[in-house]
Amino acid sequence: MGTLMAPLMLGLMLGWSATAVRAQTAPPASAPVDGAALGLREAIDRALDRQPDLRATKAGVDVALGMQRQAAARPNPMVMVERRGEPGGSDSLATVGVAWPLELFRREGRRQTAAEEVAVARLAVTEHERQVAGRVRLQYGLAAAAQREVEVATDVLAIAARERELARARVQEGAGRALDGDLLEVELRRLRAEVAMASGRAEVALLELRQAMGLSPDAPLRLRDGIEALVATGRDDAAGASRNEGTPRADATTRPDVREAEARVRLADAQIDQARREGRVDVTLSGTYMRMDSAFPQMGFGPTGAHEPIRGQFNYVAAGATVTVPLFNRNQGQVAAAQAARAAADAGRASVRLMAQSEVATAAARDARARQALALYQGDTRDLARRNLEVVRQALALGRGTASDVLVEQRRLLDFEQAYTAALREAWEARAALIVAQGGGL
C-alpha cells in the first residue's frame, strides 16, 4: 500500500507545486469580463473624462467665467425720447435725452469678486478630480484583490478535485479508505462555495469600480494590473506613470481643498470690498435736446408787411450730472453680512487645514504599519506554508497520517493566502489613502 501511495502523493505534490508556481509567477488575470484591459492610470484618466458629477463641477467654471465677463461690462446708456402736443392747439415739444451711469467705484469691485469666484470654481474642479481619482485608485485595488481571492480559491479547488479523483482511484484499487474520499468530497463542495462567494465579491468590486469611473454597470471592463504589482510599485500605475512625479509631499498645505478654502477667504475679502464700493458716491451724466414749436391765434405782420400767424421754433440743449449721495444708506448691512461671511470662510480654512494635517498623519501611520505587516507575509513565509503542506502529504504517503491532516493543512494554507490577500488589500488602501491625503495622484 505504501508503494502504491508514494507515486500518487508525488503526483499530488507536483500538481500543487505547479499550481502554486503559476499563482506566484503569472500576473493576476482579470475577471471573466469582456473588453480591453485597463491599467490604473488609464482607469483614472477615463474617470476624469467621463464621471458625470465631475462634468457638472467643470460646468461651474464656465458659469463663473461667464459671470466674470459680465462683471467687466460697462453699464449701458439710457436714451429717452418724448413728444408732447397741445390738445386742440398747435404747440408741440420734442425731447431727446441720454443718461450714462459712470460707476466710478462699483465696476472694479464686481470684477475682483468675479475673478475670485473663477479661482474658487477651478480649485473646486481640482478637488473633485482628486476625490474621483482617489476613489478609482482605491476601487481598482479592491477589485484586483477580489480577483486574487478568486484565483487562489480556484487553484485550491482544482487541487482538491484532483485529490478526490485520486482518492477514489485508491479506494477502487483497495489501497485507500472510503472515508478519505468522503472527506475530500465534503472539502471539494466547501471550496466550490468559497469560489462562488469570492466570485460574487469580485463582481461587486468591478461594479463599484465602474460606478467610480462613470461607466454603466454592463460596460466592458477588465483589469490589467494585479494587486501584488500595484502594492509593489506603490504608485498611481503599475508602470509608474503619474501626472505628478516625485515623492509624496510631507504635508498637505498645497492640497486642492486647502487652496480652495484659502481662495474662499480671498473671495470673502473681495465681497467686502465690493459691498463698500457700492455704498460710495456715484455719478450719472445726462444730456437733453428739446425742440419746441409754439404758436398764437393772433396774426402779426411779417417782414414783407403781410399778415401771417405768430409762430416760433425754439431749440434747447441741456447737460448735467446726477450724484448719488450716500447719506443714509451706505450699504452697512451688506458690508456686515460680507464680514460675517469672511469670518466663516476663515474658520472653514482653519478647519480644512487641520483636517488635512490629521489625514496625512493618520494615513502615514496606517501605511507604515500596513507595509510592516505585509513584509511578514512576504519572503520565505509563503514558501514555508507550502512546505508544511507537502510534509503532511508525505507523511500520508508513508502511512503516518490521514486525509484529515492534509485537509487541515490545506485549509491553513488557504487561510494564509486569504490573509496575505487581506494584507495586500490593506497595504493598498493605506497607500491610496496616503496619496489622496497628500493631494497627489492627479
C-alpha positions in Angstrom: 0.0 0.0 0.0 2.8 2.4 0.8 4.5 1.6 -2.5 1.2 2.5 -4.3 0.5 5.7 -2.4 4.0 7.1 -2.8 3.7 7.8 -6.6 0.1 9.0 -6.1 1.1 11.5 -3.4 4.1 12.6 -5.5 1.7 13.4 -8.3 -0.4 15.4 -5.9 2.7 17.4 -4.7 3.8 18.0 -8.2 0.3 19.2 -9.2 0.3 21.6 -6.1 3.7 22.9 -6.8 2.9 23.7 -10.5 -0.3 25.4 -9.4 1.4 27.4 -6.7 4.2 28.5 -9.1 1.5 29.6 -11.6 -0.2 31.6 -8.9 3.0 33.2 -7.9 4.6 34.0 -11.3 1.6 34.6 -13.6 0.3 38.1 -13.4 -3.1 38.2 -11.7 -5.6 37.9 -14.6 -8.7 39.9 -14.7 -12.2 38.6 -14.0 -14.0 37.0 -16.9 -15.3 40.3 -18.3 -15.0 41.2 -22.0 -13.3 44.4 -23.0 -9.8 45.9 -23.2 -7.6 45.6 -20.2 -7.1 48.9 -18.4 -4.3 49.9 -16.2 -4.8 52.0 -13.1 -3.6 55.2 -14.8 -5.9 54.6 -17.7 -8.9 53.9 -15.4 -8.2 57.2 -13.6 -7.9 59.2 -16.9 -11.2 57.7 -18.1 -13.0 58.6 -14.9 -11.7 62.1 -15.1 -13.1 62.4 -18.6 -16.5 60.6 -18.1 -17.6 61.0 -14.4 -20.9 62.8 -14.6 -20.6 64.6 -11.2 -17.1 65.9 -12.3 -18.5 67.2 -15.6 -21.2 69.1 -13.6 -18.5 70.6 -11.4 -16.5 71.6 -14.5 -19.5 73.3 -15.9 -19.4 75.6 -12.8 -16.1 77.0 -14.2 -17.9 78.1 -17.4 -20.6 79.7 -15.3 -18.0 81.6 -13.3 -16.2 82.7 -16.5 -19.5 84.0 -17.9 -20.2 86.0 -14.7 -16.6 87.4 -14.9 -17.2 88.6 -18.4 -20.5 90.1 -17.4 -18.9 91.9 -14.4 -16.3 93.5 -16.7 -19.0 95.0 -18.9 -19.7 98.7 -18.7 -23.2 100.0 -18.0 -25.4 100.8 -20.9 -26.5 104.3 -21.6 -30.2 105.1 -21.3 -31.9 107.0 -24.1 -35.2 108.9 -23.6 -37.4 110.2 -26.4 -40.5 112.2 -25.7 -43.0 114.2 -27.7 -45.7 116.5 -26.3 -48.6 118.1 -28.1 -51.3 120.7 -27.1 -54.8 119.2 -27.4 -56.7 121.3 -29.9 -53.8 123.6 -30.4 -50.6 123.8 -32.4 -47.9 123.8 -29.8 -45.6 120.8 -29.6 -42.4 119.8 -27.8 -39.9 117.0 -28.8 -37.3 115.9 -26.4 -34.3 113.5 -26.7 -32.3 112.7 -23.6 -29.3 110.5 -22.7 -28.2 109.3 -19.3 -24.9 107.4 -18.7 -24.0 105.9 -15.3 -20.3 106.2 -14.7 -20.0 103.6 -11.9 -16.9 105.3 -10.5 -16.1 102.6 -7.9 -18.5 99.7 -8.4 -17.2 98.1 -11.6 -13.8 97.3 -10.2 -15.3 95.6 -7.1 -17.5 93.4 -9.3 -14.5 92.4 -11.4 -12.4 91.4 -8.5 -15.2 89.4 -6.9 -15.9 87.6 -10.2 -12.2 86.8 -10.6 -12.1 85.2 -7.2 -15.2 83.2 -8.0 -13.5 81.8 -11.1 -10.5 80.8 -8.9 -12.7 79.1 -6.4 -14.6 77.2 -9.2 -11.3 76.0 -10.8 -10.0 74.8 -7.4 -13.3 73.0 -6.8 -12.8 71.1 -10.0 -9.3 70.2 -9.0 -10.5 69.0 -5.6 -13.3 67.0 -7.2 -10.7 65.4 -9.6 -8.6 64.5 -6.5 -11.6 62.8 -4.9 -12.6 60.9 -8.1 -9.0 59.8 -8.7 -8.7 58.6 -5.1 -11.9 56.6 -5.3 -11.0 55.0 -8.6 -7.5 54.2 -7.2 -9.0 52.6 -4.2 -11.7 50.6 -6.0 -9.2 49.4 -8.6 -7.0 47.9 -5.9 -10.0 46.4 -4.2 -11.2 44.8 -7.4 -7.7 43.4 -8.1 -7.6 42.0 -4.6 -11.0 40.4 -5.0 -9.8 38.8 -8.2 -6.8 37.4 -6.5 -9.1 35.8 -3.9 -11.0 34.1 -6.8 -7.7 32.9 -8.3 -6.4 31.4 -5.1 -9.7 29.7 -4.3 -9.9 28.3 -7.9 -6.4 26.9 -7.7 -7.1 25.2 -4.4 -10.4 23.9 -5.8 -8.6 22.3 -8.7 -6.1 20.7 -6.4 -9.0 19.3 -4.2 -10.7 17.9 -7.3 -7.6 16.0 -8.3 -7.1 14.8 -4.8 -10.7 13.5 -4.7 -10.2 11.6 -8.0 -7.0 10.1 -6.8 -8.7 9.1 -3.5 -11.5 7.4 -5.4 -8.9 5.5 -7.5 -7.1 4.3 -4.4 -10.4 3.1 -2.9 -11.3 1.2 -6.1 -7.8 -0.4 -6.0 -8.2 -1.3 -2.3 -5.3 0.9 -1.3 -7.3 3.6 0.5 -10.2 4.3 2.8 -13.6 5.2 1.7 -13.7 7.8 4.5 -10.8 9.7 2.8 -12.8 10.1 -0.4 -15.9 11.3 1.6 -13.8 13.8 3.5 -12.3 15.1 0.2 -15.8 15.3 -1.3 -17.0 17.5 1.5 -14.0 19.7 1.2 -14.5 20.0 -2.5 -18.0 21.2 -2.1 -17.0 23.7 0.5 -14.3 25.1 -1.8 -16.9 25.4 -4.6 -19.0 27.6 -2.3 -15.8 29.6 -1.4 -15.2 30.2 -5.1 -18.7 31.2 -5.7 -18.6 33.7 -2.8 -15.3 35.1 -3.9 -16.6 35.5 -7.5 -19.5 37.4 -6.2 -17.3 39.8 -4.2 -15.1 40.3 -7.3 -18.2 41.1 -9.4 -19.4 43.6 -6.8 -15.9 45.2 -6.7 -15.9 45.6 -10.5 -19.4 47.1 -10.4 -18.2 49.6 -7.8 -15.2 50.4 -9.9 -17.4 51.0 -12.9 -19.6 53.4 -10.9 -16.5 55.3 -9.7 -15.3 55.6 -13.3 -18.7 56.8 -14.5 -19.4 53.7 -16.6 -22.7 51.8 -16.9 -23.0 48.5 -14.9 -22.8 46.5 -18.1 -19.8 48.3 -19.6 -16.9 46.0 -20.6 -14.1 46.3 -18.0 -11.0 44.2 -17.5 -8.1 44.9 -15.2 -4.6 44.8 -16.4 -2.7 45.3 -13.1 -2.8 42.8 -10.3 -2.9 43.7 -6.6 0.7 42.5 -6.0 2.1 44.6 -8.8 0.1 47.6 -7.6 1.3 47.2 -4.0 4.9 46.6 -5.1 5.0 49.8 -7.1 3.0 51.9 -4.6 2.4 54.5 -7.3 -0.5 55.6 -9.5 0.0 52.8 -12.0 1.9 49.5 -12.1 4.0 51.1 -14.8 4.8 54.1 -12.6 3.0 56.6 -14.8 1.8 59.7 -13.0 0.9 63.3 -13.8 2.7 64.4 -10.6 6.0 62.5 -10.5 8.2 62.5 -7.4 8.0 61.5 -3.8 4.8 62.3 -1.8 4.7 65.5 0.0 5.3 65.5 3.7 2.4 67.9 4.3 -0.9 68.8 2.7 -0.6 72.6 2.5 -1.0 72.5 -1.3 -3.9 70.2 -1.4 -6.7 71.4 -3.6 -9.2 71.6 -0.8 -6.8 73.7 1.3 -6.2 76.0 -1.6 -9.9 76.2 -2.3 -10.5 77.2 1.3 -7.9 79.9 1.0 -9.5 81.1 -2.2 -12.9 81.4 -0.5 -11.3 83.7 2.1 -10.0 85.9 -0.7 -13.4 85.8 -2.3 -14.9 87.0 1.0 -12.4 89.8 1.1 -13.4 90.8 -2.4 -17.1 90.7 -1.5 -16.4 93.0 1.5 -14.7 95.5 -0.8 -17.5 95.3 -3.4 -20.1 96.0 -0.7 -18.2 99.0 0.5 -17.7 100.3 -3.1 -21.5 100.0 -3.7 -22.1 102.3 -0.7 -19.9 105.1 -2.0 -20.9 108.2 -4.1 -21.7 107.6 -7.7 -22.4 109.9 -10.7 -24.7 109.6 -13.7 -24.1 112.0 -16.6 -27.1 113.3 -18.6 -27.8 115.4 -21.7 -31.0 116.6 -23.2 -32.0 118.2 -26.5 -35.5 119.9 -26.8 -37.3 121.4 -29.9 -40.4 123.5 -29.1 -42.8 124.7 -31.7 -45.2 127.3 -30.3 -47.9 129.5 -31.9 -50.6 132.0 -31.0 -54.0 132.5 -32.5 -53.3 136.2 -33.3 -52.0 137.4 -36.6 -49.0 139.6 -37.0 -47.1 141.4 -39.7 -44.3 139.5 -41.5 -41.1 141.0 -43.0 -43.0 142.0 -46.1 -45.8 143.6 -44.2 -48.2 140.8 -44.9 -50.4 139.2 -42.2 -49.1 135.8 -41.0 -49.6 133.6 -37.9 -47.5 134.2 -34.9 -45.4 131.1 -34.6 -41.9 130.3 -33.3 -39.5 127.3 -33.1 -37.0 127.1 -30.2 -34.1 124.7 -29.6 -32.7 123.9 -26.2 -29.6 121.9 -25.1 -29.1 120.8 -21.5 -26.3 118.9 -19.8 -26.0 117.8 -16.2 -25.0 115.2 -13.7 -26.9 113.2 -11.1 -24.9 112.4 -7.9 -25.9 109.6 -5.6 -25.1 110.8 -2.1 -24.7 108.0 0.5 -26.2 110.0 3.3 -28.4 107.3 5.0 -27.8 104.1 3.0 -24.1 103.4 2.9 -24.7 99.6 2.3 -23.9 99.0 6.0 -26.0 95.8 6.2 -24.3 94.2 3.1 -20.9 95.1 4.5 -21.7 93.5 7.8 -23.0 90.4 6.1 -19.9 90.1 4.0 -17.7 90.5 7.0 -19.5 87.7 8.8 -19.1 85.5 5.7 -15.4 86.3 5.8 -15.2 85.1 9.4 -16.9 81.9 8.4 -14.6 81.4 5.5 -11.6 81.9 7.7 -12.9 79.4 10.2 -13.5 77.0 7.3 -10.0 77.4 6.1 -8.6 76.6 9.6 -10.8 73.5 9.7 -9.7 72.2 6.3 -6.1 72.7 7.2 -6.5 70.8 10.5 -8.4 68.0 8.7 -5.7 67.8 6.0 -2.9 67.6 8.5 -4.8 64.9 10.5 -5.5 62.9 7.3 -1.8 63.0 6.3 -0.7 61.9 9.8 -3.3 59.1 10.0 -2.6 57.8 6.5 1.1 57.8 7.0 0.8 55.8 10.2 -1.6 53.4 8.6 0.7 53.0 5.6 3.8 52.3 7.7 2.0 49.6 9.7 0.4 48.0 6.7 3.8 47.8 5.0 5.3 46.3 8.1 2.6 43.7 8.3 2.9 42.9 4.6 6.6 42.3 4.9 5.9 39.5 7.4 3.8 37.6 4.8 6.4 38.0 2.1 9.8 36.5 1.7 10.0 32.8 2.7 6.9 32.8 4.8 4.7 31.7 1.9 7.2 29.0 0.9 7.2 27.7 4.4 3.4 27.4 4.4 3.6 25.3 1.3 6.4 23.1 2.6 4.3 22.4 5.6 1.5 21.0 3.4 4.0 18.9 1.4 5.4 17.4 4.6 1.9 16.4 5.8 1.2 14.8 2.4 4.5 12.9 2.5 3.5 11.6 5.9 0.2 10.4 4.5 2.1 8.8 1.6 4.2 6.9 4.2 1.1 5.8 6.1 1.8 8.1 9.1 -1.0 10.5 8.5 -4.6 10.7 7.4 -6.6 12.7 4.9 -7.9 14.9 7.8 -4.3 16.0 8.4 -3.9 17.0 4.8 -7.3 18.8 4.8 -6.3 20.8 7.9 -3.0 21.9 6.5 -4.6 22.7 3.1 -7.2 24.9 4.9 -4.4 26.5 6.8 -2.6 27.3 3.6 -5.8 28.7 2.1 -6.4 30.8 5.2 -2.8 32.0 4.9 -3.3 33.0 1.2 -6.5 34.8 2.1 -4.8 36.6 5.0 -2.0 37.6 2.6 -4.6 39.0 0.2 -6.1 40.9 3.0 -2.7 42.3 3.9 -2.2 43.3 0.3 -5.6 45.0 0.3 -4.9 46.8 3.5 -1.5 48.0 2.1 -3.2 49.2 -1.0 -5.9 51.0 0.9 -3.4 52.6 3.2 -1.2 53.8 0.3 -4.2 55.1 -1.7 -5.4 57.0 1.4 -1.9 58.5 1.8 -1.7 59.6 -1.8 -5.1 61.2 -1.5 -4.3 62.8 1.8 -1.2 64.4 0.4 -3.1 65.7 -2.6 -1.2 63.7 -5.2 -2.3 61.2 -7.8 -4.0 63.5 -10.3 
